[in-house]
Amino acid sequence: EAGVAQSPRYKIIEKRQSVAFWCNPISGHATLYWYQQILGQGPKLLIQFQNNGVVDDSQLPKDRFSAERLKGVDSTLKIQPAKLEDSAVYLCASTLGRGQGGTNEKLFFGSGTQLSVL
Amino acid sequence: EDKVVQSPLSLVVHEGDTVTLNCSYEVTNFRSLLWYKQEKKAPTFLFMLTSSGIEKKSGRLSSILDKKELFSILNITATQTGDSAVYLCAVEGYGNKLVFGAGTILRVKS
């Protein structure tokens, strides 16, 4: 079974530039998540999609971050403009069902994109 | 606000040692607690715990949950260098939200 695919693996940009990350979840997984993991911290949920609808984006800094999952399959996360504090690993994860980490719905993570903002 | 605290922050042991990692939590409407192993970037699932006192085991790893005292432990026996990783604890609470702890960095020396 193919896992969650993310690209690029690494990205270095200067502050105020824009950047986009791509994620393709495991085939058939309806729920997709974007997490931000700052060095030394645990992952923090940015946005959760159920098919092509947003379930939770309460922690997404909407003035600079946007995400879409137009066809309910792959997803793009964008930052515009980037700030120094956006330097982090951006993890995408997916599950089969509606919940998050609930019974029999463990998250499958991609390898992440490491973003450095200089 | 939901909170997950892991200890210790980091740990260095020798091969063959046994380690115990701790996770305490304060979560509204607890549903489950999960342990992940993170090597490089992608966390991989280890255990999901929902009931107190029932130990889950997988090889040299085991975990148990205490819902009264609001904590869980992850034990690794006969550690190997391949166990070196960050171990993340996450708790599912209100609204099915997963809250992660900061992780414990484990380094196993040969």
Boltz contact constraints between the chains, C-beta under 6 A:
constraints:
  - contact:
      token1: [A, 41]
      token2: [B, 102]
      max_distance: 6.0
  - contact:
      token1: [A, 42]
      token2: [B, 88]
      max_distance: 6.0
  - contact:
      token1: [A, 42]
      token2: [B, 100]
      max_distance: 6.0
  - contact:
      token1: [A, 42]
      token2: [B, 101]
      max_distance: 6.0
  - contact:
      token1: [A, 42]
      token2: [B, 102]
      max_distance: 6.0
  - contact:
      token1: [A, 42]
      token2: [B, 103]
      max_distance: 6.0
  - contact:
      token1: [A, 43]
      token2: [B, 100]
      max_distance: 6.0
  - contact:
      token1: [A, 89]
      token2: [B, 41]
      max_distance: 6.0
  - contact:
      token1: [A, 99]
      token2: [B, 96]
      max_distance: 6.0
  - contact:
      token1: [A, 100]
      token2: [B, 96]
      max_distance: 6.0
  - contact:
      token1: [A, 100]
      token2: [B, 98]
      max_distance: 6.0
  - contact:
      token1: [A, 101]
      token2: [B, 34]
      max_distance: 6.0
  - contact:
      token1: [A, 101]
      token2: [B, 92]
      max_distance: 6.0
  - contact:
      token1: [A, 101]
      token2: [B, 98]
      max_distance: 6.0
  - contact:
      token1: [A, 102]
      token2: [B, 96]
      max_distance: 6.0
  - contact:
      token1: [A, 106]
      token2: [B, 45]
      max_distance: 6.0
  - contact:
      token1: [A, 109]
      token2: [B, 42]
      max_distance: 6.0
  - contact:
      token1: [A, 109]
      token2: [B, 43]
      max_distance: 6.0
  - contact:
      token1: [A, 111]
      token2: [B, 41]
      max_distance: 6.0
  - contact:
      token1: [A, 111]
      token2: [B, 42]
      max_distance: 6.0
  - contact:
      token1: [A, 112]
      token2: [B, 41]
      max_distance: 6.0
